[in-house]
């Protein structure tokens, strides 16, 4: 549902405000937008009256943002950029669709990206745009049509397509361990590498194998790729999803640190806003994904 008209300023007023905020001058904004200075001033007054808040203050010859203006201009620029991108897409390829997808870096790099060529060949009419996001966000205030989510079905306002559970394996540099450990508890004698978004990853892996000892603290990473590189350089044992570990294992940069593997408590999902009409691009992508998961291969 579109917001009430009183909360929707005109595009001209938003363009005038953004230009003045960036240039600090109504005169410069007028030159850029091919308007008169008085026209810019009228647009600014109309916008402030509509919002009921001062967005700009005059200091000498300069117009400077108020605190409210500083916050507002960030969101205005996002909206204008998204509108411009949508207009360009509609003009350059009106018969096709675009899917803006937020991905988790490890899953996107090692699982999704190698398969996307198959989707592109099956659906040349769809353009998939990828951006990395580590945590859930609001679809209402973002440009994304869907996202890859790991964990549980706890993304507010989202619909879900289950993709797969995550199987994890402990890996390390060959010089750290000559052969895999038979006892999971023995891994506690080695430095363990941790992922920021999975703070209990090692504890859950150990507990699933009957070991209730608290794992030692160690280096923390925000992505699997950087943690894997640290393991390659002998800094410790990393707990990686199989799709992230396999390339390093095949290249013999990493070896298995244990003979044990286990299912993670988390799953991968495709999520999308449940209150938004699905586009043809999203429907095509969802149908294709169901043919690519491990359960269907």
ABEGO torsion letter per residue (X at the ends): XBBBAAABBBAAAAAAAAAAAAAGBAAAAAAAAGBBAAAAAAAAAAAAAAAGBBABBBBEABBBBBAAAAAAAAAAAAAAAAAAAAAAAAAABAABBBBBBBBBAAAAAAAAAAAAAAAAAABAABBBBBBBBABBBBAAABABABBBBBEBBABBGBBBBBABBBBBBBBBBAAABABBBABAAAAAABBBBBBAABAAAAAAAAAAAGBABBBBBBBBBABAAAAAAAAAAGAEBBBBBAAAAAAAAAAGABBBABABBBBBABBBBBBBBAABBBBAAAAAAAAAAAAABAAAX
